[in-house]
Amino acid sequence: MASEDRVTKAGTPERWSRIVTYRPGEDGTVQSIRDDGFEDSALVHDVAWALIHRNAADAWHQAKDGRGSTLQYHMVANLLNPDMLAELVGMWRWRVRRHLRPGVFAGLSPALLQKYAWALRLTVEQLKSVPVEPPPVPPENPGASTNPPSPGTGG
């Protein structure tokens, strides 16, 4: 290891400080240091959650504008994609993707709506509607908030 410098939080177990990161040294060369990875991991998580929240807000706007079904919003808010939802409800993927269209979703039978509601842990009435307010979208600066709320909770 090029440096015995360690960037760790106080009380961090020794096994967590085995991550090696590379940073520019004072002389301009790349040096490896032992790091606990918390700072880099927190940045990655903040960026990922910001993307999830933006996707949920986009799906909300599409459902409100009639460009997407409420099923699409609830699917995105629950961190699912059409393939995962298809497996949960026991349908072909192409059928689930088709049901994401608002016109097709409006004509679904009560039995199909019940299957989707069960998979998303909602009532059929909740499945047919979206929250009044869009999900919060965090600021563009990824390090601004530490723990953004879950997109499915509405706040």
N, C-alpha and C positions, 0 to 999 in steps of 0.2 A: 504494500500500500504506500502511495506516495506521501501521505500525510497521516499523522495520528490525530489530527483535528477531528473532533466529533461535534456534530450538530444534533443534539438530542434534548428533549424536555427532561426536566428534573424528575427522577423517579421512573424513568423509562427502563423496562427490563433489558438486560444485556442482549438477549436474543433478538430484540427489535432494532438494535443498532447495527445490524450486519448488512444493511443495504448500502451498496456502493453507488455514489453519484459522482458525476464528473462536472467540475466547475472550473472556470478560468482562474488561474492563480495570479498572484501579484505581478509576476514576470510575463504574463500573457500566455503561458503554456497551459494546457489542460491538465488538471490534477484530479486524482480520485480522492474522495474523502468518505469516511463512514458517516452515514446519515440515518436517522430514524424514518425518513420518508414521509413524515406527517405533513410538512409544508407542501411538497409536490402532490401528495395524495389529496390534500384538501383542495388544491387548485383544480385538479382533475374532477373531483366530485362536484365542485361548484359549477364548473363548465357543463358537466353532464346534466345536473339538475336544472340549470338554466335552459338547456336545450329541451328537456322534458317539459318544463313549464311553458315554453314557447310553442311546442307542438300541441299541448293541451289547449292553449289559448287559441291557436289557429283552428283546431277542430271545433272549439266552441263557437267561434265566429262563423265557420262554415255551416254548422248546424243551425245557428240563428238566422243566417242568410238564406237557408234552403239549398245550399250547395253540397251539403253532406247530411247524413242521417244522424239522429241522436245516438244511435248505436256506435257510430264512428267516434263521437266525443267520449262516450263512456269507455270504449275500448282503449283509447289513447290515455284517458285519465287513470285507467287501471294498469298502465304500463304493459299493455298487450298489443300484439299485432294480429293481422287476420289469420295467420297460420296457427298461432297459439290459441286464439279464440275458437277456431275451427276444431282443434283437438279437444278443447274443453266441452264443446257442445256436441261433438260427434258428427260433424258435417264435413262435406268436401270443402276445400279452401275456396274454390271458385264460387260456391254458393254464399259463403260468408262475405267475400269481396263484393258480390252482387248485392247483398243486403245492405251494404254501406251506402248505396245510392238512396236518396230520400224517397223517390217515387216507389221503388221496390220495397223499401222498409215499411212504408205506409200501408202496403197491402199484405203484410205478413199475417199469418194465422195466429190466433191466441196461443196455440201450442208452441209455435216457434218463438213467439215473444217470451213465453214462460221459460223456454230453454235458455235464451240469452239472458233474461233477468236472473235466473238461477246462477249462471256462470259468472255474472258480474256482481252477484250478491245485492241485487236491487229488486224492487217491486216492478211490475209491468208499468205502472204509472210513472215511476222514476225513470225507467228506461225510455219512455216516450217523450221525456222532457229533459231540458238541460237547466242548470242553475240560472238564476236571474242575473247574477254577476259573473263575468268571465273569471277564470282562474288567474291568480296573481302572476305577473311576469316579473322576475327579478331584474334589477338594473343590469346594464350591459357590462359593468365592471364585475368580473367573476368573483373577486375576493370580497365583494361588498357585504354579503350576508353569509352567515355561517351555516344555518340550517333552514333552508326555505321550506315552507309547508308543502305537504303532499298535494299534487294537483287535483286529486279526487275529492279533497275536503272542502275546497272553495275558499280556503283562507287559512 
